[in-house]
Amino acid sequence: MVSERELLQSVPTQLWIGGPVDATGGGTFEVHNPATGEVLTHVADATPADAVRALDAAAVAQADWAATSARERGEILRAVFEAITARAEEFALLMTLEMGKALPESRNEVRYGAEFFRWFSEEAVRVHGRYLHAPSGTGRIMVHKQPVGPCLAITPWNFPLAMGTRKIGPALAAGCTMIVKPASATPLTMLLLAQLCSEAGLPHGVLSVITTSRSGAVTQPLLDDPRLRKLTFTGSTEVGKKLVAMSAHGLLRTSMELGGNAPFVVFDDADIDAAVQGAMLAKLRNGGEACTAANRFHVQSGVLEEFTTKFVETMSSTVTLGPGTDPGTTLGPLISEDQLNIVSELVEDAVSGGAQVQLGGKAPGGPGWFYPATVLTEVPPHARILREEVFGPVAPIVGFETEAEGLAAANDTEFGLVSYVYTRDLDRALRVAEGLESGMVGVNRGVISDPAAPFGGVKASGFGREGGIEGIEEYLSTKYIALT
């Protein structure tokens, strides 16, 4: 196993535009370790000129990459998958250092993130059009799929590898070039991935990574440039709305994977032990810093006490808070001091309104940005924690009486990314799943993400899908050719 120092020294810290290059002017910014607050390293701080330089490279490479055979594109993606897998421990450690999550969580992300390259390496050769005679008998219709062209991907900090691979994989498989702007808090994983892609034979200019502390200023010239044809973003709804407005001028194809407020609904007839285990997964995956994390727990009155007791007991006995690199840690720090303050404020608001703290509820203090696993009961309906995305290890529990009330409570949000339902009744499971206003539903499952399934939401959680056979369609345009 490589040491932390050796790993950090091996990771590129320059921009990646056909290889490592300095930012214009030589500017850099700091990357911090959330477990200590200390500086890990400095990376290049791109300027608007650097963004244009990356688009220049993408535009030059686009025609040749689109003309590269689907089989060859797929083989390169497969080679990257194998390279990530071979260096899984390095990727896991790097993510833990810059994002904070416990090493087991990082290892899971490496497996999940790498799988997008394997999945889309296989989808590259399955892009289909169609050919048919016109019903009128006056000619023939040919439908052809083509890459949309150069793309910009803006990725968040919570999954430093997977949020990039599930955009890069389908884009490259479809024949598009791509520029990735990772979050300034977690740029290192994406820079290492770019290096691996180059080593696997990806041509210069097909994938660029621009790291910057000034996201708006750097992405603006890209969105204004007619050579860019696609924007894909994962992040907050607030920022997503702004990006959609900014992209309207160029009529860009857009995919928006935005915020969530996932309900976890437990009915009286559920297997409570299974529901508790599912709740642990749905709440604490990635330390709660996930758009798919269960944000509020709606439990039918007949099992409310049993579920709450078992959930608190399980969480208190199995969760260990500490630095993500420690062998016994299962819950690492939050990403930043700002995020720690937000989570603390949401809990304090709920408690001031009458919520009862059953576990946790207060940051331990000291170095690093830690917050303990927390369970709240008797949460008032007006509490902010039921309306806002928590992005932390906090579980507010509220009761309901009837199925209709539970469904209404679950849908009482502007968001619609994912919902979770626990019941033994198949009819109820299907009925509720169809009635939930979300793009994804987990039935008796606490983790639903899968590279082979379409990921995405409705309402304020965005539009477009990533993964599955649908994922590559986001990077393809449809051309109709009329034949005699």
C-alpha positions in Angstrom: 0.0 0.0 0.0 1.4 3.4 -1.0 1.9 5.9 1.7 -0.2 9.1 1.9 2.8 11.2 1.1 3.9 9.1 -1.9 0.3 9.1 -3.2 -0.1 12.8 -3.0 3.3 13.3 -4.7 2.2 11.0 -7.6 -1.1 12.8 -8.4 -1.0 15.5 -11.1 -1.7 18.9 -9.6 -1.6 20.9 -12.9 -4.5 21.3 -15.3 -5.0 18.4 -17.7 -5.3 19.6 -21.3 -3.6 17.1 -23.5 -1.4 16.4 -20.5 -0.4 18.3 -17.4 -0.1 22.1 -18.0 0.2 25.1 -15.6 -2.7 27.5 -15.3 -2.3 30.8 -17.1 -0.4 33.0 -14.6 0.6 30.1 -12.5 -2.1 30.4 -9.9 -2.9 27.6 -7.4 -5.4 27.0 -4.6 -5.4 24.8 -1.5 -6.9 21.3 -1.1 -7.8 20.5 2.5 -8.1 17.3 4.5 -11.6 17.4 6.2 -10.4 15.3 9.1 -7.8 17.8 10.2 -8.4 21.0 8.3 -4.8 20.9 7.1 -3.6 21.6 3.6 -3.0 18.4 1.5 -1.6 20.1 -1.5 -2.0 22.9 -4.0 -3.5 22.5 -7.5 -3.6 24.7 -10.5 -6.2 27.5 -10.5 -7.6 27.8 -14.0 -8.5 31.1 -15.6 -11.1 31.8 -18.3 -8.3 31.6 -20.8 -7.5 28.1 -19.7 -11.1 27.0 -20.2 -11.0 28.3 -23.8 -7.7 26.4 -24.2 -9.5 23.2 -23.1 -12.4 23.8 -25.5 -9.9 24.4 -28.3 -8.4 21.0 -27.6 -11.8 19.4 -27.4 -13.0 21.0 -30.7 -9.8 19.9 -32.5 -10.1 16.3 -31.2 -13.9 16.0 -31.8 -14.0 14.9 -35.4 -11.3 12.2 -35.1 -12.8 10.8 -31.9 -16.3 10.7 -33.4 -14.8 8.8 -36.4 -12.9 6.4 -34.2 -14.7 3.0 -34.3 -17.1 2.2 -31.5 -15.1 -0.9 -30.8 -11.9 1.1 -30.3 -13.6 3.6 -28.1 -15.0 0.8 -26.0 -11.6 -0.9 -25.7 -10.1 2.3 -24.3 -12.9 2.6 -21.8 -12.4 -1.0 -20.8 -8.7 -0.4 -20.3 -9.4 2.5 -18.0 -11.8 0.4 -16.0 -9.0 -2.2 -15.5 -6.5 0.5 -14.6 -8.8 1.9 -11.9 -9.5 -1.5 -10.6 -5.8 -2.3 -10.4 -5.2 0.9 -8.4 -8.3 0.8 -6.3 -6.6 1.2 -3.0 -4.8 4.4 -4.3 -8.1 5.9 -5.5 -9.8 5.0 -2.2 -7.1 6.6 -0.1 -7.0 9.7 -2.3 -10.8 10.2 -2.0 -10.7 9.7 1.8 -7.9 12.3 2.1 -9.6 15.0 0.1 -13.3 14.2 0.8 -13.1 12.7 4.3 -15.3 9.6 3.9 -14.3 6.4 5.7 -12.1 4.0 3.6 -14.8 1.3 3.2 -17.0 4.0 1.7 -14.2 5.1 -0.6 -13.6 1.5 -1.7 -17.2 1.1 -2.5 -17.1 4.2 -4.6 -14.1 3.0 -6.6 -16.0 -0.2 -7.5 -19.1 1.7 -8.4 -17.3 4.5 -10.3 -15.1 2.2 -12.3 -18.2 0.2 -13.3 -19.4 3.1 -15.5 -16.4 2.7 -17.7 -17.0 -1.1 -18.1 -20.7 -0.6 -18.7 -20.3 2.1 -21.3 -17.4 0.3 -22.9 -20.0 -2.3 -23.8 -22.7 0.3 -24.7 -20.4 2.0 -27.2 -21.0 -0.8 -29.8 -24.8 -0.8 -29.2 -25.8 2.6 -30.5 -28.6 1.8 -32.8 -30.5 3.8 -35.5 -33.3 2.4 -37.7 -34.3 2.0 -41.3 -37.9 1.6 -42.6 -40.1 2.3 -45.6 -42.2 5.4 -45.2 -45.9 4.5 -44.6 -46.9 6.6 -47.5 -44.8 4.5 -49.8 -43.0 7.5 -51.2 -39.5 6.7 -49.9 -37.4 5.3 -47.1 -36.6 6.6 -43.6 -33.2 6.2 -42.1 -32.6 7.3 -38.5 -28.9 7.8 -37.5 -27.3 8.6 -34.1 -24.4 10.9 -33.9 -22.4 12.4 -31.0 -23.6 15.8 -29.9 -20.1 17.2 -29.8 -17.9 18.8 -27.2 -19.3 18.5 -23.7 -18.8 20.3 -20.3 -19.3 18.3 -17.1 -19.4 20.0 -13.8 -19.1 17.6 -10.9 -19.7 17.8 -7.1 -17.4 17.0 -4.2 -19.3 14.2 -2.6 -18.4 11.4 -5.0 -15.1 12.6 -6.5 -14.7 9.6 -8.8 -18.2 8.3 -9.6 -19.8 11.6 -10.4 -17.2 12.0 -13.1 -17.1 8.5 -14.5 -20.9 8.3 -15.0 -20.6 11.4 -17.3 -17.3 10.7 -18.9 -18.1 7.1 -19.7 -21.2 7.7 -21.8 -19.8 10.8 -23.4 -16.6 9.1 -24.6 -18.6 5.9 -25.6 -20.9 8.1 -27.8 -17.9 9.8 -29.5 -18.0 13.1 -27.7 -15.0 15.0 -26.3 -15.4 16.3 -22.7 -14.1 18.9 -20.4 -14.6 18.2 -16.7 -14.6 20.9 -14.0 -14.5 19.0 -10.7 -15.4 20.6 -7.4 -12.6 22.7 -5.9 -12.8 20.8 -2.6 -12.0 17.4 -4.3 -10.0 17.9 -7.6 -7.3 15.3 -7.0 -9.3 12.1 -7.9 -10.4 13.5 -11.3 -6.8 14.6 -12.1 -5.6 11.1 -11.4 -8.4 9.6 -13.5 -7.3 11.9 -16.4 -3.8 10.6 -16.1 -5.0 7.0 -16.3 -7.2 7.7 -19.3 -4.1 9.1 -21.1 -2.1 6.0 -20.2 -4.8 3.8 -21.5 -4.6 5.4 -24.9 -7.2 8.1 -24.9 -6.1 10.7 -27.5 -5.0 14.2 -26.5 -7.9 16.7 -26.2 -10.6 14.1 -25.8 -10.7 14.6 -22.0 -9.6 17.7 -20.2 -9.8 18.5 -16.5 -9.8 22.1 -15.4 -9.5 22.8 -11.7 -10.4 26.2 -10.4 -11.6 28.1 -7.4 -13.6 30.5 -9.6 -16.2 28.2 -11.2 -18.6 30.8 -12.6 -15.9 32.9 -14.2 -14.2 29.9 -15.7 -17.2 28.2 -17.1 -18.9 31.3 -18.5 -16.8 31.5 -21.6 -17.4 27.8 -22.3 -21.2 28.3 -22.1 -20.9 31.3 -24.4 -18.9 29.5 -27.0 -20.9 27.9 -29.9 -18.4 25.0 -30.1 -19.7 23.6 -26.8 -22.8 21.5 -27.5 -23.7 19.9 -24.2 -23.7 20.7 -20.4 -24.1 18.1 -17.7 -24.2 19.1 -14.1 -24.6 17.4 -10.7 -25.1 19.7 -7.8 -27.6 21.9 -6.0 -30.9 22.9 -7.5 -30.0 26.6 -7.0 -26.9 26.4 -9.1 -28.6 24.1 -11.6 -31.2 26.7 -12.4 -28.6 29.3 -13.0 -26.7 27.0 -15.3 -29.8 26.2 -17.3 -30.4 29.9 -17.7 -26.8 30.5 -18.8 -26.9 27.7 -21.3 -30.2 28.9 -22.9 -28.3 31.4 -25.0 -26.5 28.7 -26.9 -29.4 26.2 -26.8 -27.2 23.6 -25.2 -28.3 20.1 -24.6 -28.4 19.8 -20.8 -28.6 17.1 -18.1 -29.2 18.2 -14.6 -28.9 15.9 -11.6 -29.9 18.3 -8.8 -30.9 18.2 -5.1 -32.9 15.7 -3.2 -35.1 15.3 -0.1 -35.6 11.5 -0.1 -38.4 10.1 2.0 -38.0 6.7 3.7 -41.4 5.3 4.2 -42.0 2.3 6.6 -45.4 0.7 6.7 -46.9 -1.4 9.6 -46.5 -4.6 7.6 -42.8 -4.1 6.9 -40.0 -6.4 8.1 -38.7 -4.0 10.7 -35.3 -5.5 11.1 -34.8 -5.3 7.3 -36.2 -1.7 7.3 -33.6 -0.7 10.0 -30.8 -2.2 8.0 -32.0 -0.5 4.9 -32.4 2.8 6.8 -28.7 2.6 7.9 -27.6 2.2 4.4 -29.9 4.8 3.0 -29.0 7.4 5.7 -25.3 6.8 6.3 -24.0 5.8 2.8 -21.2 8.4 2.1 -21.7 9.7 5.6 -25.1 11.1 4.6 -23.5 13.4 2.1 -25.4 12.0 -0.9 -28.3 13.3 -2.9 -29.8 9.8 -2.6 -29.4 9.7 1.2 -32.7 9.3 3.1 -33.5 12.7 4.3 -36.6 12.1 6.4 -38.2 8.9 7.9 -41.9 8.5 7.7 -43.0 5.5 9.9 -46.5 4.3 10.3 -47.8 4.6 13.9 -48.1 0.8 14.5 -44.3 0.3 14.2 -43.0 3.8 15.0 -41.7 2.9 18.5 -40.2 -0.5 17.4 -38.5 1.0 14.4 -37.1 4.0 16.3 -35.8 1.9 19.2 -34.0 -0.6 16.9 -32.7 2.2 14.6 -31.2 4.1 17.5 -29.7 0.9 19.0 -28.2 -0.1 15.6 -26.8 3.3 14.9 -25.3 3.7 18.3 -23.7 0.3 18.3 -22.3 0.2 14.8 -21.2 3.7 13.9 -17.7 4.9 14.8 -16.9 8.5 14.2 -13.3 9.4 13.3 -10.8 10.2 10.5 -11.6 8.2 7.4 -8.1 6.7 7.3 -8.5 5.1 10.7 -9.2 1.3 10.3 -12.1 1.3 12.7 -13.9 4.4 11.4 -17.3 3.9 9.7 -18.3 7.6 9.7 -15.8 10.3 8.6 -16.0 14.1 8.8 -18.1 16.4 6.8 -16.5 18.1 3.8 -16.0 21.5 5.3 -16.6 23.8 8.2 -19.5 25.5 6.3 -21.2 22.1 5.9 -20.7 21.3 9.6 -22.4 24.6 10.5 -25.3 24.0 8.1 -26.0 20.5 9.6 -25.7 21.9 13.2 -28.1 24.7 12.4 -30.7 22.3 10.9 -30.6 20.1 14.1 -30.7 23.2 16.4 -33.7 24.5 14.5 -35.6 21.2 14.9 -34.8 20.9 18.6 -35.8 24.5 19.3 -39.2 23.6 17.7 -39.7 20.6 20.0 -37.8 17.7 18.4 -36.2 15.2 20.8 -32.6 14.1 20.3 -32.4 10.3 20.7 -28.7 10.0 19.6 -25.9 12.5 18.8 -27.1 16.0 18.1 -23.9 18.0 18.7 -20.6 18.3 17.0 -17.7 17.0 19.2 -15.4 20.0 18.5 -11.7 19.8 18.1 -9.8 19.6 14.8 -11.6 18.5 11.7 -15.3 18.9 10.6 -17.0 16.0 12.5 -20.7 15.5 13.2 -22.0 12.4 14.9 -24.7 10.1 13.7 -27.9 11.7 15.0 -31.6 10.6 15.4 -34.4 13.0 16.1 -38.0 12.2 17.0 -41.1 14.3 17.5 -39.9 16.6 14.7 -42.4 19.4 14.1 -43.8 19.7 10.6 -42.4 23.2 10.1 -38.8 22.2 10.9 -36.3 23.1 8.2 -34.7 19.7 8.4 -37.9 18.2 6.8 -37.8 20.7 4.0 -34.1 21.1 3.2 -31.5 18.6 2.1 -29.5 17.7 5.2 -26.3 16.3 3.6 -25.1 14.9 6.9 -25.7 11.9 9.2 -29.0 13.1 10.7 -32.2 11.1 10.7 -35.4 12.9 11.6 -38.3 10.5 12.3 -42.0 11.4 12.0 -45.1 9.2 12.2 -48.2 8.8 10.0 -51.5 6.9 10.2 -52.8 5.8 6.8 -51.2 4.9 3.5 -52.7 8.0 2.0 -51.1 10.2 4.7 -47.8 8.5 4.3 -47.8 9.0 0.5 -48.8 12.6 0.9 -46.1 13.3 3.4 -43.5 11.7 1.2 -44.5 13.8 -1.8 -44.7 17.0 0.2 -41.4 18.5 -1.2 -40.3 20.4 -4.2 -37.7 17.6 -4.9 -38.2 14.3 -6.6 -34.9 12.3 -6.9 -35.4 9.1 -5.0 -37.8 7.5 -2.4 -37.6 4.4 -0.3 -40.5 2.1 0.7 -40.6 -0.8 3.1 -43.6 -3.1 3.0 -44.3 -6.8 2.7 -47.5 -6.2 0.6 -46.6 -6.4 -3.1 -49.8 -4.5 -4.2 -49.0 -1.7 -1.8 -45.4 -1.6 -2.9 -46.4 -1.1 -6.5 -49.2 1.2 -5.7 -47.0 3.5 -3.6 -44.0 3.3 -5.9 -46.2 4.5 -8.8 -47.7 7.2 -6.6 -44.4 8.6 -5.4 -43.2 11.7 -7.2 -39.6 10.8 -7.7 -37.5 9.5 -10.6 -36.3 6.5 -8.6 -37.9 4.3 -5.9 -36.2 1.6 -3.8 -38.7 -1.0 -2.6 -37.3 -2.9 0.4 -33.8 -1.6 -0.5 -31.7 1.0 1.1 -29.2 1.4 -1.8 -30.5 1.7 -5.4 -27.7 3.2 -7.5 -26.5 0.9 -10.3 -24.5 1.7 -13.4 -27.0 -0.5 -15.4 -30.0 1.5 -14.2 -31.1 5.0 -15.2 -30.3 7.6 -12.5 -32.2 10.8 -12.3 -35.1 12.8 -10.9 -38.2 14.9 -11.5 -39.5 18.2 -10.2 -36.7 20.3 -8.7 -34.3 17.3 -8.8 -33.7 17.9 -12.4 -33.9 16.1 -15.7 -31.9 13.7 -17.9 -30.7 10.2 -16.9 -27.3 8.8 -16.2 -26.4 5.1 -16.4 -28.4 2.3 -18.0 -29.1 2.2 -21.7 -30.6 5.6 -21.3 -27.3 7.2 -20.2 -25.6 7.2 -23.6 -28.7 8.8 -25.3 -27.9 12.0 -23.4 -24.8 12.4 -25.6 -26.3 11.4 -28.9 -28.3 13.5 -31.4 -30.8 12.0 -33.8 -30.5 12.6 -37.6 -33.3 11.7 -40.0 -32.1 10.9 -43.6 -34.8 10.8 -46.2 -34.2 8.3 -49.1 -36.0 7.6 -52.3 
